[in-house]
């Protein structure tokens, strides 16, 4: 298994060195944990499955100067939002090159997962978050209906529309995280 810090660096390297959003990193690593590439430490949270280990590792990588964090804030009055971008630094690249083959096949598989997710979603937070939420709900009960997913989502405070659920299932099937059975 790859550790969280190395997984984050692999994700950033796979995206050309930059990724917008903490949530995107959380969801990509969630998918990786579900494929067994890293330890599954995810619990339900507002934006879907969340791992404190992912968050802590991201902060540590920033403090080591392996990753730069950039903050963008809204400039429109009355619309308060913040968005973080993460950039792989020269030092982070050097570290990845140094440990290279030591990361093993999980790193290569993670890079392929990120590339596929990028092709399918452009790594936008909304589809990644919806897919992670749906996966979290169905992973313990693989034979559930759309209505069951919506009810379970509501139990976590997640509001998922029929369209979001269907897009999430299609994305999860493309990422080979679920198998869709036709009835």
Backbone torsions as a table, in degrees:
resi	resn	phi	psi	omega
1	UNK	NA	145.6	176.9
2	UNK	-87.1	149.8	177.9
3	UNK	-88.1	166.3	-173.4
4	UNK	-60.9	-42.8	-179.8
5	UNK	-62.5	-46.9	179.0
6	UNK	-64.9	-34.5	177.9
7	UNK	-65.2	-42.3	178.9
8	UNK	-63.2	-44.4	178.2
9	UNK	-62.1	-39.6	177.5
10	UNK	-63.4	-42.7	178.1
11	UNK	-60.1	-49.3	-179.2
12	UNK	-62.2	-42.4	178.1
13	UNK	-61.2	-37.9	-178.6
14	UNK	-70.9	-19.1	-179.3
15	UNK	-101.5	14.9	-179.9
16	UNK	84.9	13.2	175.6
17	UNK	99.2	-2.3	-179.0
18	UNK	-146.1	142.3	176.3
19	UNK	-144.8	134.3	179.0
20	UNK	-92.2	121.3	169.8
21	UNK	106.1	126.8	172.8
22	UNK	-63.5	-38.2	-177.8
23	UNK	-63.2	-39.6	178.8
24	UNK	-61.2	-42.7	178.5
25	UNK	-64.0	-44.7	178.8
26	UNK	-56.8	-46.1	-175.5
27	UNK	-71.7	-39.3	177.8
28	UNK	-63.1	-41.2	178.0
29	UNK	-71.6	-30.4	174.0
30	UNK	-60.7	-48.6	179.2
31	UNK	-59.6	-41.0	178.6
32	UNK	-62.4	-39.0	179.1
33	UNK	-66.1	-33.1	-179.6
34	UNK	-74.3	-19.6	174.8
35	UNK	-91.4	-2.4	176.9
36	UNK	85.8	14.3	-179.5
37	UNK	-78.6	-24.9	176.2
38	UNK	-149.0	165.6	-175.8
39	UNK	-62.1	137.8	179.2
40	UNK	-86.4	106.2	179.9
41	UNK	-122.0	28.4	-172.7
42	UNK	-92.8	138.0	176.2
43	UNK	-127.6	157.9	-179.6
44	UNK	-65.3	142.1	-179.3
45	UNK	-148.3	174.1	-176.1
46	UNK	-51.5	-48.0	-177.6
47	UNK	-92.2	15.1	-179.6
48	UNK	111.2	-165.5	-178.8
49	UNK	-54.9	136.0	-175.5
50	UNK	-134.7	140.4	178.5
51	UNK	-123.5	123.4	175.2
52	UNK	-64.1	-33.5	178.6
53	UNK	-62.0	-39.7	177.4
54	UNK	-63.9	-47.4	-179.9
55	UNK	-61.1	-47.5	179.7
56	UNK	-63.1	-40.3	179.9
57	UNK	-65.7	-37.7	178.0
58	UNK	-64.1	-43.7	176.8
59	UNK	-62.3	-42.0	179.6
60	UNK	-63.6	-42.3	178.8
61	UNK	-62.5	-36.1	176.8
62	UNK	-67.5	-41.4	-178.9
63	UNK	-69.3	-26.5	177.7
64	UNK	-84.3	-2.6	-177.1
65	UNK	64.6	31.3	172.3
66	UNK	-90.4	-23.6	-177.9
67	UNK	-138.9	137.0	172.2
68	UNK	-99.6	140.7	176.0
69	UNK	-110.2	126.9	175.8
70	UNK	-115.4	136.1	-179.9
71	UNK	-107.2	131.4	173.9
72	UNK	-118.6	132.2	179.8
73	UNK	-117.4	155.7	177.6
74	UNK	-66.9	148.4	176.9
75	UNK	-112.8	1.6	-179.5
76	UNK	-91.9	123.9	178.1
77	UNK	-58.2	137.1	178.3
78	UNK	86.0	-9.1	178.3
79	UNK	-118.2	94.0	-176.8
80	UNK	-94.8	111.2	175.3
81	UNK	-147.1	157.4	176.3
82	UNK	-134.1	146.1	177.0
83	UNK	-138.8	134.0	-179.6
84	UNK	-106.3	140.6	172.4
85	UNK	-117.5	147.2	-179.5
86	UNK	-121.9	130.4	-175.0
87	UNK	-124.2	128.5	176.0
88	UNK	-70.3	123.8	-178.2
89	UNK	-85.3	171.1	175.6
90	UNK	-58.1	-42.8	179.9
91	UNK	-63.5	-39.4	176.5
92	UNK	-64.5	-41.0	176.5
93	UNK	-62.0	-44.4	179.5
94	UNK	-61.5	-41.1	177.7
95	UNK	-62.2	-46.6	178.8
96	UNK	-59.8	-43.0	178.5
97	UNK	-63.5	-37.7	-178.7
98	UNK	-65.7	-46.4	-177.1
99	UNK	-85.8	-20.4	176.6
100	UNK	13.4	-98.3	-173.9
101	UNK	-67.0	-18.0	178.4
102	UNK	-65.1	-17.6	179.8
103	UNK	-73.8	-23.3	176.9
104	UNK	77.9	-168.9	-173.9
105	UNK	-70.5	-25.9	179.7
106	UNK	-59.4	-38.3	179.3
107	UNK	-63.6	-43.6	178.4
108	UNK	-64.6	-43.3	178.9
109	UNK	-65.5	-38.8	177.5
110	UNK	-62.9	-44.1	178.6
111	UNK	-59.3	-41.5	178.7
112	UNK	-66.4	-39.1	177.2
113	UNK	-61.8	-44.8	179.7
114	UNK	-64.2	-43.4	179.5
115	UNK	-62.4	-41.7	178.3
116	UNK	-65.7	-44.7	178.2
117	UNK	-61.7	-37.9	178.4
118	UNK	-64.6	-43.4	177.7
119	UNK	-60.1	-39.8	-173.8
120	UNK	-83.8	-28.8	-172.2
121	UNK	-128.7	-6.1	-171.1
122	UNK	56.4	21.7	179.8
123	UNK	57.6	32.1	175.0
124	UNK	-75.1	142.7	-172.4
125	UNK	-64.2	-43.8	-173.5
126	UNK	-58.3	-52.9	179.9
127	UNK	-67.0	-35.1	177.8
128	UNK	-64.6	-44.0	-179.0
129	UNK	-64.8	-45.3	178.8
130	UNK	-61.8	-43.8	-179.7
131	UNK	-64.1	-41.0	178.9
132	UNK	-64.9	-40.9	178.2
133	UNK	-61.6	-48.8	-179.3
134	UNK	-61.8	-44.1	179.6
135	UNK	-60.8	-44.9	179.8
136	UNK	-57.3	-37.7	-178.1
137	UNK	-74.9	-35.7	-174.2
138	UNK	-95.6	-10.0	-174.5
139	UNK	-65.0	-27.4	178.4
140	UNK	-95.9	-15.0	178.5
141	UNK	-133.8	82.9	-171.6
142	UNK	-65.7	-21.2	-177.8
143	UNK	-108.0	75.0	-179.6
144	UNK	-122.0	152.5	179.6
145	UNK	-89.2	168.4	176.8
146	UNK	-60.4	-40.2	178.5
147	UNK	-63.2	-39.6	178.1
148	UNK	-63.9	-40.6	178.7
149	UNK	-61.9	-44.3	-179.6
150	UNK	-63.0	-40.9	179.4
151	UNK	-66.3	-48.0	178.7
152	UNK	-60.1	-40.3	178.4
153	UNK	-60.1	-43.3	178.7
154	UNK	-60.3	-34.4	177.7
155	UNK	-61.8	-27.2	178.0
156	UNK	-96.6	0.7	-178.0
157	UNK	81.4	16.9	179.1
158	UNK	-98.0	123.8	178.5
159	UNK	-101.2	106.8	-179.5
160	UNK	-116.0	127.0	177.3
161	UNK	-80.2	165.5	177.2
162	UNK	-57.5	-42.6	180.0
163	UNK	-64.3	-43.6	178.4
164	UNK	-61.9	-41.7	179.6
165	UNK	-63.7	-45.5	-179.2
166	UNK	-64.4	-41.6	176.9
167	UNK	-65.6	-39.3	179.4
168	UNK	-63.3	-44.4	179.5
169	UNK	-63.7	-41.1	177.6
170	UNK	-62.2	-42.4	178.9
171	UNK	-65.0	-45.6	179.6
172	UNK	-61.6	-37.3	177.4
173	UNK	-65.8	-41.6	178.5
174	UNK	-64.3	-34.4	178.7
175	UNK	-83.9	0.3	-179.8
176	UNK	60.1	40.7	177.2
177	UNK	-103.6	-16.4	173.4
178	UNK	-141.4	158.9	174.2
179	UNK	-115.0	124.3	-179.3
180	UNK	-90.7	125.6	180.0
181	UNK	-106.7	123.7	177.6
182	UNK	-80.3	133.8	-179.1
183	UNK	-97.3	NA	NA
